[in-house]
Amino acid sequence: MNIFTEVIGYMAALVGTFLMAPQLVRAMRTKHMGDVSVVMLWAYLVNCTLWSVYGTLLGALPMMICNYTAIVIAIWQLVLKRKYA
């Protein structure tokens, strides 16, 4: 694999990992999750889980880093949704 491919992979992992972070920070700050769809959160969690398994099977470190971290963020959001909704 060339360096360009590696850089793109890690950049995608960085962006993908923190897609939901602003919503998480907002929820922690405002203690409000009423306008966040629980279906979307579950779909995000399932999606990240599937990508994590796929990345693990391929041995694709950027994909694994991104999606395992995103799983933690998704679970945290689901906990906040239950707590604040």
PDB file of N, CA, C and O in Angstrom, chain B, residues numbered from 101:
ATOM      1  N   MET B 101       0.853  -1.176   0.000  1.00  0.00           N
ATOM      2  CA  MET B 101       0.000   0.000   0.000  1.00  0.00           C
ATOM      3  C   MET B 101       0.901   1.241   0.000  1.00  0.00           C
ATOM      4  O   MET B 101       1.891   1.299   0.730  1.00  0.00           O
ATOM      5  N   ASN B 102       0.553   2.216  -0.812  1.00  0.00           N
ATOM      6  CA  ASN B 102       1.402   3.404  -0.868  1.00  0.00           C
ATOM      7  C   ASN B 102       1.010   4.432   0.192  1.00  0.00           C
ATOM      8  O   ASN B 102      -0.039   4.320   0.826  1.00  0.00           O
ATOM      9  N   ILE B 103       1.849   5.410   0.370  1.00  0.00           N
ATOM     10  CA  ILE B 103       1.667   6.416   1.429  1.00  0.00           C
ATOM     11  C   ILE B 103       0.396   7.238   1.203  1.00  0.00           C
ATOM     12  O   ILE B 103      -0.283   7.607   2.162  1.00  0.00           O
ATOM     13  N   PHE B 104       0.072   7.526  -0.060  1.00  0.00           N
ATOM     14  CA  PHE B 104      -1.143   8.287  -0.370  1.00  0.00           C
ATOM     15  C   PHE B 104      -2.381   7.546   0.141  1.00  0.00           C
ATOM     16  O   PHE B 104      -3.257   8.151   0.759  1.00  0.00           O
ATOM     17  N   THR B 105      -2.451   6.263  -0.112  1.00  0.00           N
ATOM     18  CA  THR B 105      -3.573   5.449   0.335  1.00  0.00           C
ATOM     19  C   THR B 105      -3.661   5.444   1.855  1.00  0.00           C
ATOM     20  O   THR B 105      -4.751   5.558   2.416  1.00  0.00           O
ATOM     21  N   GLU B 106      -2.530   5.315   2.515  1.00  0.00           N
ATOM     22  CA  GLU B 106      -2.500   5.335   3.988  1.00  0.00           C
ATOM     23  C   GLU B 106      -2.990   6.672   4.531  1.00  0.00           C
ATOM     24  O   GLU B 106      -3.784   6.706   5.471  1.00  0.00           O
ATOM     25  N   VAL B 107      -2.525   7.770   3.948  1.00  0.00           N
ATOM     26  CA  VAL B 107      -2.922   9.103   4.412  1.00  0.00           C
ATOM     27  C   VAL B 107      -4.426   9.292   4.233  1.00  0.00           C
ATOM     28  O   VAL B 107      -5.098   9.785   5.138  1.00  0.00           O
ATOM     29  N   ILE B 108      -4.955   8.907   3.084  1.00  0.00           N
ATOM     30  CA  ILE B 108      -6.402   9.012   2.850  1.00  0.00           C
ATOM     31  C   ILE B 108      -7.168   8.167   3.868  1.00  0.00           C
ATOM     32  O   ILE B 108      -8.184   8.614   4.402  1.00  0.00           O
ATOM     33  N   GLY B 109      -6.697   6.968   4.138  1.00  0.00           N
ATOM     34  CA  GLY B 109      -7.346   6.096   5.113  1.00  0.00           C
ATOM     35  C   GLY B 109      -7.389   6.713   6.498  1.00  0.00           C
ATOM     36  O   GLY B 109      -8.427   6.684   7.160  1.00  0.00           O
ATOM     37  N   TYR B 110      -6.284   7.264   6.938  1.00  0.00           N
ATOM     38  CA  TYR B 110      -6.256   7.871   8.268  1.00  0.00           C
ATOM     39  C   TYR B 110      -7.062   9.164   8.329  1.00  0.00           C
ATOM     40  O   TYR B 110      -7.673   9.466   9.354  1.00  0.00           O
ATOM     41  N   MET B 111      -7.069   9.931   7.235  1.00  0.00           N
ATOM     42  CA  MET B 111      -7.887  11.144   7.209  1.00  0.00           C
ATOM     43  C   MET B 111      -9.376  10.786   7.289  1.00  0.00           C
ATOM     44  O   MET B 111     -10.136  11.424   8.016  1.00  0.00           O
ATOM     45  N   ALA B 112      -9.780   9.765   6.539  1.00  0.00           N
ATOM     46  CA  ALA B 112     -11.173   9.317   6.585  1.00  0.00           C
ATOM     47  C   ALA B 112     -11.523   8.811   7.977  1.00  0.00           C
ATOM     48  O   ALA B 112     -12.622   9.061   8.472  1.00  0.00           O
ATOM     49  N   ALA B 113     -10.600   8.105   8.607  1.00  0.00           N
ATOM     50  CA  ALA B 113     -10.832   7.605   9.963  1.00  0.00           C
ATOM     51  C   ALA B 113     -11.020   8.763  10.939  1.00  0.00           C
ATOM     52  O   ALA B 113     -11.898   8.714  11.801  1.00  0.00           O
ATOM     53  N   LEU B 114     -10.214   9.788  10.808  1.00  0.00           N
ATOM     54  CA  LEU B 114     -10.312  10.946  11.699  1.00  0.00           C
ATOM     55  C   LEU B 114     -11.655  11.650  11.526  1.00  0.00           C
ATOM     56  O   LEU B 114     -12.341  11.938  12.507  1.00  0.00           O
ATOM     57  N   VAL B 115     -12.023  11.923  10.292  1.00  0.00           N
ATOM     58  CA  VAL B 115     -13.296  12.601  10.032  1.00  0.00           C
ATOM     59  C   VAL B 115     -14.470  11.717  10.460  1.00  0.00           C
ATOM     60  O   VAL B 115     -15.385  12.183  11.138  1.00  0.00           O
ATOM     61  N   GLY B 116     -14.443  10.454  10.066  1.00  0.00           N
ATOM     62  CA  GLY B 116     -15.529   9.536  10.395  1.00  0.00           C
ATOM     63  C   GLY B 116     -15.721   9.338  11.878  1.00  0.00           C
ATOM     64  O   GLY B 116     -16.847   9.204  12.356  1.00  0.00           O
ATOM     65  N   THR B 117     -14.630   9.320  12.599  1.00  0.00           N
ATOM     66  CA  THR B 117     -14.704   9.107  14.037  1.00  0.00           C
ATOM     67  C   THR B 117     -15.433  10.243  14.734  1.00  0.00           C
ATOM     68  O   THR B 117     -16.197  10.016  15.672  1.00  0.00           O
ATOM     69  N   PHE B 118     -15.199  11.444  14.284  1.00  0.00           N
ATOM     70  CA  PHE B 118     -15.724  12.600  15.003  1.00  0.00           C
ATOM     71  C   PHE B 118     -16.952  13.233  14.362  1.00  0.00           C
ATOM     72  O   PHE B 118     -17.315  14.361  14.696  1.00  0.00           O
ATOM     73  N   LEU B 119     -17.599  12.509  13.437  1.00  0.00           N
ATOM     74  CA  LEU B 119     -18.829  13.020  12.829  1.00  0.00           C
ATOM     75  C   LEU B 119     -19.899  13.330  13.866  1.00  0.00           C
ATOM     76  O   LEU B 119     -20.588  14.346  13.772  1.00  0.00           O
ATOM     77  N   MET B 120     -20.033  12.474  14.831  1.00  0.00           N
ATOM     78  CA  MET B 120     -21.095  12.628  15.825  1.00  0.00           C
ATOM     79  C   MET B 120     -20.617  13.345  17.090  1.00  0.00           C
ATOM     80  O   MET B 120     -21.420  13.592  17.990  1.00  0.00           O
ATOM     81  N   ALA B 121     -19.364  13.675  17.173  1.00  0.00           N
ATOM     82  CA  ALA B 121     -18.829  14.317  18.376  1.00  0.00           C
ATOM     83  C   ALA B 121     -19.484  15.663  18.685  1.00  0.00           C
ATOM     84  O   ALA B 121     -19.770  15.930  19.852  1.00  0.00           O
ATOM     85  N   PRO B 122     -19.738  16.530  17.684  1.00  0.00           N
ATOM     86  CA  PRO B 122     -20.392  17.800  18.028  1.00  0.00           C
ATOM     87  C   PRO B 122     -21.748  17.604  18.694  1.00  0.00           C
ATOM     88  O   PRO B 122     -22.101  18.344  19.612  1.00  0.00           O
ATOM     89  N   GLN B 123     -22.507  16.617  18.239  1.00  0.00           N
ATOM     90  CA  GLN B 123     -23.807  16.332  18.862  1.00  0.00           C
ATOM     91  C   GLN B 123     -23.626  15.852  20.295  1.00  0.00           C
ATOM     92  O   GLN B 123     -24.404  16.203  21.182  1.00  0.00           O
ATOM     93  N   LEU B 124     -22.601  15.054  20.510  1.00  0.00           N
ATOM     94  CA  LEU B 124     -22.310  14.545  21.857  1.00  0.00           C
ATOM     95  C   LEU B 124     -21.942  15.696  22.794  1.00  0.00           C
ATOM     96  O   LEU B 124     -22.445  15.774  23.915  1.00  0.00           O
ATOM     97  N   VAL B 125     -21.079  16.574  22.339  1.00  0.00           N
ATOM     98  CA  VAL B 125     -20.675  17.732  23.156  1.00  0.00           C
ATOM     99  C   VAL B 125     -21.882  18.614  23.456  1.00  0.00           C
ATOM    100  O   VAL B 125     -22.059  19.074  24.584  1.00  0.00           O
ATOM    101  N   ARG B 126     -22.712  18.848  22.434  1.00  0.00           N
ATOM    102  CA  ARG B 126     -23.908  19.677  22.634  1.00  0.00           C
ATOM    103  C   ARG B 126     -24.842  19.046  23.669  1.00  0.00           C
ATOM    104  O   ARG B 126     -25.369  19.740  24.539  1.00  0.00           O
ATOM    105  N   ALA B 127     -25.041  17.745  23.573  1.00  0.00           N
ATOM    106  CA  ALA B 127     -25.929  17.066  24.515  1.00  0.00           C
ATOM    107  C   ALA B 127     -25.389  17.141  25.937  1.00  0.00           C
ATOM    108  O   ALA B 127     -26.149  17.324  26.888  1.00  0.00           O
ATOM    109  N   MET B 128     -24.092  17.001  26.076  1.00  0.00           N
ATOM    110  CA  MET B 128     -23.503  17.082  27.414  1.00  0.00           C
ATOM    111  C   MET B 128     -23.612  18.498  27.966  1.00  0.00           C
ATOM    112  O   MET B 128     -23.807  18.694  29.166  1.00  0.00           O
ATOM    113  N   ARG B 129     -23.485  19.471  27.088  1.00  0.00           N
ATOM    114  CA  ARG B 129     -23.551  20.866  27.506  1.00  0.00           C
ATOM    115  C   ARG B 129     -24.978  21.288  27.872  1.00  0.00           C
ATOM    116  O   ARG B 129     -25.198  21.922  28.904  1.00  0.00           O
ATOM    117  N   THR B 130     -25.946  20.930  27.018  1.00  0.00           N
ATOM    118  CA  THR B 130     -27.322  21.391  27.211  1.00  0.00           C
ATOM    119  C   THR B 130     -28.182  20.430  28.028  1.00  0.00           C
ATOM    120  O   THR B 130     -29.254  20.797  28.510  1.00  0.00           O
ATOM    121  N   LYS B 131     -27.698  19.188  28.179  1.00  0.00           N
ATOM    122  CA  LYS B 131     -28.459  18.153  28.865  1.00  0.00           C
ATOM    123  C   LYS B 131     -29.829  17.965  28.202  1.00  0.00           C
ATOM    124  O   LYS B 131     -30.850  17.793  28.869  1.00  0.00           O
ATOM    125  N   HIS B 132     -29.811  18.005  26.868  1.00  0.00           N
ATOM    126  CA  HIS B 132     -31.038  17.867  26.080  1.00  0.00           C
ATOM    127  C   HIS B 132     -30.764  16.987  24.862  1.00  0.00           C
ATOM    128  O   HIS B 132     -29.846  17.258  24.087  1.00  0.00           O
ATOM    129  N   MET B 133     -31.564  15.930  24.696  1.00  0.00           N
ATOM    130  CA  MET B 133     -31.430  15.039  23.538  1.00  0.00           C
ATOM    131  C   MET B 133     -32.780  14.789  22.873  1.00  0.00           C
ATOM    132  O   MET B 133     -32.918  13.872  22.064  1.00  0.00           O
ATOM    133  N   GLY B 134     -33.767  15.599  23.213  1.00  0.00           N
ATOM    134  CA  GLY B 134     -35.106  15.387  22.696  1.00  0.00           C
ATOM    135  C   GLY B 134     -35.212  15.463  21.190  1.00  0.00           C
ATOM    136  O   GLY B 134     -36.061  14.792  20.602  1.00  0.00           O
ATOM    137  N   ASP B 135     -34.374  16.263  20.546  1.00  0.00           N
ATOM    138  CA  ASP B 135     -34.452  16.424  19.101  1.00  0.00           C
ATOM    139  C   ASP B 135     -33.543  15.463  18.329  1.00  0.00           C
ATOM    140  O   ASP B 135     -33.406  15.584  17.112  1.00  0.00           O
ATOM    141  N   VAL B 136     -32.924  14.514  19.027  1.00  0.00           N
ATOM    142  CA  VAL B 136     -32.054  13.533  18.389  1.00  0.00           C
ATOM    143  C   VAL B 136     -32.819  12.219  18.261  1.00  0.00           C
ATOM    144  O   VAL B 136     -33.369  11.708  19.237  1.00  0.00           O
ATOM    145  N   SER B 137     -32.845  11.687  17.056  1.00  0.00           N
ATOM    146  CA  SER B 137     -33.590  10.459  16.784  1.00  0.00           C
ATOM    147  C   SER B 137     -32.875   9.235  17.349  1.00  0.00           C
ATOM    148  O   SER B 137     -31.704   8.995  17.054  1.00  0.00           O
ATOM    149  N   VAL B 138     -33.591   8.469  18.159  1.00  0.00           N
ATOM    150  CA  VAL B 138     -33.026   7.240  18.706  1.00  0.00           C
ATOM    151  C   VAL B 138     -32.812   6.215  17.591  1.00  0.00           C
ATOM    152  O   VAL B 138     -31.880   5.414  17.660  1.00  0.00           O
ATOM    153  N   VAL B 139     -33.661   6.233  16.572  1.00  0.00           N
ATOM    154  CA  VAL B 139     -33.495   5.330  15.432  1.00  0.00           C
ATOM    155  C   VAL B 139     -32.181   5.637  14.708  1.00  0.00           C
ATOM    156  O   VAL B 139     -31.454   4.720  14.327  1.00  0.00           O
ATOM    157  N   MET B 140     -31.880   6.907  14.521  1.00  0.00           N
ATOM    158  CA  MET B 140     -30.630   7.304  13.873  1.00  0.00           C
ATOM    159  C   MET B 140     -29.430   6.862  14.709  1.00  0.00           C
ATOM    160  O   MET B 140     -28.427   6.406  14.159  1.00  0.00           O
ATOM    161  N   LEU B 141     -29.525   6.992  16.017  1.00  0.00           N
ATOM    162  CA  LEU B 141     -28.418   6.574  16.881  1.00  0.00           C
ATOM    163  C   LEU B 141     -28.192   5.068  16.791  1.00  0.00           C
ATOM    164  O   LEU B 141     -27.049   4.618  16.715  1.00  0.00           O
ATOM    165  N   TRP B 142     -29.266   4.289  16.798  1.00  0.00           N
ATOM    166  CA  TRP B 142     -29.128   2.837  16.671  1.00  0.00           C
ATOM    167  C   TRP B 142     -28.590   2.463  15.291  1.00  0.00           C
ATOM    168  O   TRP B 142     -27.756   1.566  15.170  1.00  0.00           O
ATOM    169  N   ALA B 143     -29.063   3.148  14.254  1.00  0.00           N
ATOM    170  CA  ALA B 143     -28.566   2.878  12.898  1.00  0.00           C
ATOM    171  C   ALA B 143     -27.075   3.192  12.808  1.00  0.00           C
ATOM    172  O   ALA B 143     -26.317   2.445  12.187  1.00  0.00           O
ATOM    173  N   TYR B 144     -26.659   4.282  13.418  1.00  0.00           N
ATOM    174  CA  TYR B 144     -25.246   4.662  13.440  1.00  0.00           C
ATOM    175  C   TYR B 144     -24.421   3.603  14.175  1.00  0.00           C
ATOM    176  O   TYR B 144     -23.335   3.235  13.727  1.00  0.00           O
ATOM    177  N   LEU B 145     -24.938   3.119  15.295  1.00  0.00           N
ATOM    178  CA  LEU B 145     -24.240   2.091  16.070  1.00  0.00           C
ATOM    179  C   LEU B 145     -24.110   0.792  15.267  1.00  0.00           C
ATOM    180  O   LEU B 145     -23.035   0.192  15.233  1.00  0.00           O
ATOM    181  N   VAL B 146     -25.179   0.364  14.631  1.00  0.00           N
ATOM    182  CA  VAL B 146     -25.128  -0.852  13.818  1.00  0.00           C
ATOM    183  C   VAL B 146     -24.156  -0.676  12.658  1.00  0.00           C
ATOM    184  O   VAL B 146     -23.360  -1.570  12.370  1.00  0.00           O
ATOM    185  N   ASN B 147     -24.217   0.474  11.993  1.00  0.00           N
ATOM    186  CA  ASN B 147     -23.314   0.761  10.883  1.00  0.00           C
ATOM    187  C   ASN B 147     -21.856   0.700  11.326  1.00  0.00           C
ATOM    188  O   ASN B 147     -21.032   0.064  10.670  1.00  0.00           O
ATOM    189  N   CYS B 148     -21.540   1.350  12.421  1.00  0.00           N
ATOM    190  CA  CYS B 148     -20.164   1.363  12.918  1.00  0.00           C
ATOM    191  C   CYS B 148     -19.710  -0.028  13.349  1.00  0.00           C
ATOM    192  O   CYS B 148     -18.546  -0.388  13.173  1.00  0.00           O
ATOM    193  N   THR B 149     -20.620  -0.802  13.906  1.00  0.00           N
ATOM    194  CA  THR B 149     -20.283  -2.171  14.302  1.00  0.00           C
ATOM    195  C   THR B 149     -19.946  -3.017  13.082  1.00  0.00           C
ATOM    196  O   THR B 149     -18.962  -3.757  13.080  1.00  0.00           O
ATOM    197  N   LEU B 150     -20.767  -2.903  12.047  1.00  0.00           N
ATOM    198  CA  LEU B 150     -20.505  -3.663  10.820  1.00  0.00           C
ATOM    199  C   LEU B 150     -19.180  -3.255  10.174  1.00  0.00           C
ATOM    200  O   LEU B 150     -18.414  -4.113   9.737  1.00  0.00           O
ATOM    201  N   TRP B 151     -18.909  -1.957  10.113  1.00  0.00           N
ATOM    202  CA  TRP B 151     -17.644  -1.483   9.554  1.00  0.00           C
ATOM    203  C   TRP B 151     -16.461  -1.922  10.414  1.00  0.00           C
ATOM    204  O   TRP B 151     -15.379  -2.194   9.895  1.00  0.00           O
ATOM    205  N   SER B 152     -16.666  -1.989  11.718  1.00  0.00           N
ATOM    206  CA  SER B 152     -15.596  -2.452  12.613  1.00  0.00           C
ATOM    207  C   SER B 152     -15.248  -3.910  12.343  1.00  0.00           C
ATOM    208  O   SER B 152     -14.075  -4.276  12.271  1.00  0.00           O
ATOM    209  N   VAL B 153     -16.266  -4.726  12.197  1.00  0.00           N
ATOM    210  CA  VAL B 153     -16.040  -6.141  11.907  1.00  0.00           C
ATOM    211  C   VAL B 153     -15.340  -6.286  10.561  1.00  0.00           C
ATOM    212  O   VAL B 153     -14.378  -7.043  10.435  1.00  0.00           O
ATOM    213  N   TYR B 154     -15.818  -5.570   9.571  1.00  0.00           N
ATOM    214  CA  TYR B 154     -15.220  -5.611   8.238  1.00  0.00           C
ATOM    215  C   TYR B 154     -13.759  -5.167   8.280  1.00  0.00           C
ATOM    216  O   TYR B 154     -12.888  -5.828   7.712  1.00  0.00           O
ATOM    217  N   GLY B 155     -13.497  -4.059   8.946  1.00  0.00           N
ATOM    218  CA  GLY B 155     -12.132  -3.559   9.068  1.00  0.00           C
ATOM    219  C   GLY B 155     -11.223  -4.530   9.796  1.00  0.00           C
ATOM    220  O   GLY B 155     -10.054  -4.684   9.440  1.00  0.00           O
ATOM    221  N   THR B 156     -11.759  -5.182  10.814  1.00  0.00           N
ATOM    222  CA  THR B 156     -10.984  -6.170  11.561  1.00  0.00           C
ATOM    223  C   THR B 156     -10.650  -7.369  10.673  1.00  0.00           C
ATOM    224  O   THR B 156      -9.519  -7.855  10.677  1.00  0.00           O
ATOM    225  N   LEU B 157     -11.636  -7.839   9.916  1.00  0.00           N
ATOM    226  CA  LEU B 157     -11.402  -8.974   9.021  1.00  0.00           C
ATOM    227  C   LEU B 157     -10.368  -8.649   7.941  1.00  0.00           C
ATOM    228  O   LEU B 157      -9.596  -9.515   7.528  1.00  0.00           O
ATOM    229  N   LEU B 158     -10.363  -7.388   7.487  1.00  0.00           N
ATOM    230  CA  LEU B 158      -9.388  -6.963   6.476  1.00  0.00           C
ATOM    231  C   LEU B 158      -8.036  -6.605   7.085  1.00  0.00           C
ATOM    232  O   LEU B 158      -7.024  -6.569   6.386  1.00  0.00           O
ATOM    233  N   GLY B 159      -8.025  -6.342   8.386  1.00  0.00           N
ATOM    234  CA  GLY B 159      -6.810  -5.862   9.025  1.00  0.00           C
ATOM    235  C   GLY B 159      -6.525  -4.411   8.685  1.00  0.00           C
ATOM    236  O   GLY B 159      -5.369  -3.988   8.658  1.00  0.00           O
ATOM    237  N   ALA B 160      -7.593  -3.638   8.421  1.00  0.00           N
ATOM    238  CA  ALA B 160      -7.472  -2.230   8.033  1.00  0.00           C
ATOM    239  C   ALA B 160      -7.498  -1.361   9.291  1.00  0.00           C
ATOM    240  O   ALA B 160      -8.567  -1.035   9.809  1.00  0.00           O
ATOM    241  N   LEU B 161      -6.330  -0.997   9.769  1.00  0.00           N
ATOM    242  CA  LEU B 161      -6.210  -0.251  11.021  1.00  0.00           C
ATOM    243  C   LEU B 161      -6.995   1.061  11.024  1.00  0.00           C
ATOM    244  O   LEU B 161      -7.680   1.334  12.010  1.00  0.00           O
ATOM    245  N   PRO B 162      -6.935   1.894   9.968  1.00  0.00           N
ATOM    246  CA  PRO B 162      -7.722   3.136  10.017  1.00  0.00           C
ATOM    247  C   PRO B 162      -9.217   2.875  10.196  1.00  0.00           C
ATOM    248  O   PRO B 162      -9.887   3.573  10.957  1.00  0.00           O
ATOM    249  N   MET B 163      -9.729   1.883   9.502  1.00  0.00           N
ATOM    250  CA  MET B 163     -11.148   1.549   9.612  1.00  0.00           C
ATOM    251  C   MET B 163     -11.490   1.048  11.013  1.00  0.00           C
ATOM    252  O   MET B 163     -12.554   1.362  11.547  1.00  0.00           O
ATOM    253  N   MET B 164     -10.596   0.278  11.599  1.00  0.00           N
ATOM    254  CA  MET B 164     -10.838  -0.237  12.951  1.00  0.00           C
ATOM    255  C   MET B 164     -10.807   0.893  13.966  1.00  0.00           C
ATOM    256  O   MET B 164     -11.689   0.975  14.821  1.00  0.00           O
ATOM    257  N   ILE B 165      -9.815   1.759  13.890  1.00  0.00           N
ATOM    258  CA  ILE B 165      -9.704   2.887  14.827  1.00  0.00           C
ATOM    259  C   ILE B 165     -10.956   3.750  14.757  1.00  0.00           C
ATOM    260  O   ILE B 165     -11.566   4.072  15.776  1.00  0.00           O
ATOM    261  N   CYS B 166     -11.321   4.111  13.553  1.00  0.00           N
ATOM    262  CA  CYS B 166     -12.465   4.989  13.329  1.00  0.00           C
ATOM    263  C   CYS B 166     -13.741   4.394  13.907  1.00  0.00           C
ATOM    264  O   CYS B 166     -14.448   5.053  14.670  1.00  0.00           O
ATOM    265  N   ASN B 167     -14.028   3.185  13.556  1.00  0.00           N
ATOM    266  CA  ASN B 167     -15.328   2.626  13.896  1.00  0.00           C
ATOM    267  C   ASN B 167     -15.427   2.125  15.322  1.00  0.00           C
ATOM    268  O   ASN B 167     -16.504   2.197  15.914  1.00  0.00           O
ATOM    269  N   TYR B 168     -14.351   1.622  15.894  1.00  0.00           N
ATOM    270  CA  TYR B 168     -14.424   1.249  17.311  1.00  0.00           C
ATOM    271  C   TYR B 168     -14.595   2.491  18.179  1.00  0.00           C
ATOM    272  O   TYR B 168     -15.315   2.456  19.176  1.00  0.00           O
ATOM    273  N   THR B 169     -13.943   3.578  17.809  1.00  0.00           N
ATOM    274  CA  THR B 169     -14.127   4.834  18.539  1.00  0.00           C
ATOM    275  C   THR B 169     -15.548   5.358  18.339  1.00  0.00           C
ATOM    276  O   THR B 169     -16.173   5.842  19.282  1.00  0.00           O
ATOM    277  N   ALA B 170     -16.051   5.259  17.119  1.00  0.00           N
ATOM    278  CA  ALA B 170     -17.410   5.717  16.834  1.00  0.00           C
ATOM    279  C   ALA B 170     -18.450   4.897  17.600  1.00  0.00           C
ATOM    280  O   ALA B 170     -19.490   5.427  17.989  1.00  0.00           O
ATOM    281  N   ILE B 171     -18.179   3.622  17.817  1.00  0.00           N
ATOM    282  CA  ILE B 171     -19.090   2.794  18.620  1.00  0.00           C
ATOM    283  C   ILE B 171     -19.198   3.355  20.035  1.00  0.00           C
ATOM    284  O   ILE B 171     -20.290   3.430  20.598  1.00  0.00           O
ATOM    285  N   VAL B 172     -18.075   3.744  20.599  1.00  0.00           N
ATOM    286  CA  VAL B 172     -18.082   4.333  21.948  1.00  0.00           C
ATOM    287  C   VAL B 172     -18.905   5.617  21.955  1.00  0.00           C
ATOM    288  O   VAL B 172     -19.703   5.844  22.864  1.00  0.00           O
ATOM    289  N   ILE B 173     -18.710   6.453  20.941  1.00  0.00           N
ATOM    290  CA  ILE B 173     -19.467   7.707  20.845  1.00  0.00           C
ATOM    291  C   ILE B 173     -20.959   7.412  20.711  1.00  0.00           C
ATOM    292  O   ILE B 173     -21.775   8.067  21.359  1.00  0.00           O
ATOM    293  N   ALA B 174     -21.324   6.443  19.885  1.00  0.00           N
ATOM    294  CA  ALA B 174     -22.736   6.099  19.680  1.00  0.00           C
ATOM    295  C   ALA B 174     -23.369   5.576  20.969  1.00  0.00           C
ATOM    296  O   ALA B 174     -24.490   5.951  21.314  1.00  0.00           O
ATOM    297  N   ILE B 175     -22.658   4.722  21.663  1.00  0.00           N
ATOM    298  CA  ILE B 175     -23.184   4.195  22.931  1.00  0.00           C
ATOM    299  C   ILE B 175     -23.350   5.325  23.943  1.00  0.00           C
ATOM    300  O   ILE B 175     -24.357   5.389  24.649  1.00  0.00           O
ATOM    301  N   TRP B 176     -22.380   6.198  24.011  1.00  0.00           N
ATOM    302  CA  TRP B 176     -22.452   7.349  24.915  1.00  0.00           C
ATOM    303  C   TRP B 176     -23.678   8.200  24.580  1.00  0.00           C
ATOM    304  O   TRP B 176     -24.384   8.655  25.480  1.00  0.00           O
ATOM    305  N   GLN B 177     -23.931   8.415  23.282  1.00  0.00           N
ATOM    306  CA  GLN B 177     -25.102   9.194  22.886  1.00  0.00           C
ATOM    307  C   GLN B 177     -26.405   8.487  23.258  1.00  0.00           C
ATOM    308  O   GLN B 177     -27.363   9.131  23.686  1.00  0.00           O
ATOM    309  N   LEU B 178     -26.437   7.186  23.096  1.00  0.00           N
ATOM    310  CA  LEU B 178     -27.641   6.449  23.494  1.00  0.00           C
ATOM    311  C   LEU B 178     -27.888   6.554  24.991  1.00  0.00           C
ATOM    312  O   LEU B 178     -29.032   6.677  25.428  1.00  0.00           O
ATOM    313  N   VAL B 179     -26.832   6.506  25.769  1.00  0.00           N
ATOM    314  CA  VAL B 179     -26.969   6.681  27.218  1.00  0.00           C
ATOM    315  C   VAL B 179     -27.500   8.064  27.534  1.00  0.00           C
ATOM    316  O   VAL B 179     -28.390   8.209  28.371  1.00  0.00           O
ATOM    317  N   LEU B 180     -26.962   9.092  26.869  1.00  0.00           N
ATOM    318  CA  LEU B 180     -27.439  10.465  27.099  1.00  0.00           C
ATOM    319  C   LEU B 180     -28.877  10.638  26.630  1.00  0.00           C
ATOM    320  O   LEU B 180     -29.658  11.355  27.257  1.00  0.00           O
ATOM    321  N   LYS B 181     -29.224   9.983  25.528  1.00  0.00           N
ATOM    322  CA  LYS B 181     -30.590  10.052  25.012  1.00  0.00           C
ATOM    323  C   LYS B 181     -31.562   9.505  26.064  1.00  0.00           C
ATOM    324  O   LYS B 181     -32.609  10.093  26.335  1.00  0.00           O
ATOM    325  N   ARG B 182     -31.196   8.400  26.627  1.00  0.00           N
ATOM    326  CA  ARG B 182     -32.068   7.807  27.662  1.00  0.00           C
ATOM    327  C   ARG B 182     -32.127   8.699  28.911  1.00  0.00           C
ATOM    328  O   ARG B 182     -33.183   8.863  29.522  1.00  0.00           O
ATOM    329  N   LYS B 183     -30.990   9.260  29.269  1.00  0.00           N
ATOM    330  CA  LYS B 183     -30.916  10.075  30.480  1.00  0.00           C
ATOM    331  C   LYS B 183     -31.634  11.412  30.329  1.00  0.00           C
ATOM    332  O   LYS B 183     -32.308  11.853  31.259  1.00  0.00           O
ATOM    333  N   TYR B 184     -31.501  12.068  29.170  1.00  0.00           N
ATOM    334  CA  TYR B 184     -32.009  13.434  29.008  1.00  0.00           C
ATOM    335  C   TYR B 184     -33.310  13.558  28.220  1.00  0.00           C
ATOM    336  O   TYR B 184     -33.937  14.617  28.246  1.00  0.00           O
ATOM    337  N   ALA B 185     -33.723  12.522  27.533  1.00  0.00           N
ATOM    338  CA  ALA B 185     -34.932  12.657  26.685  1.00  0.00           C
ATOM    339  C   ALA B 185     -36.208  12.578  27.524  1.00  0.00           C
ATOM    340  O   ALA B 185     -37.310  12.672  26.983  1.00  0.00           O
TER     341      ALA B 185
END
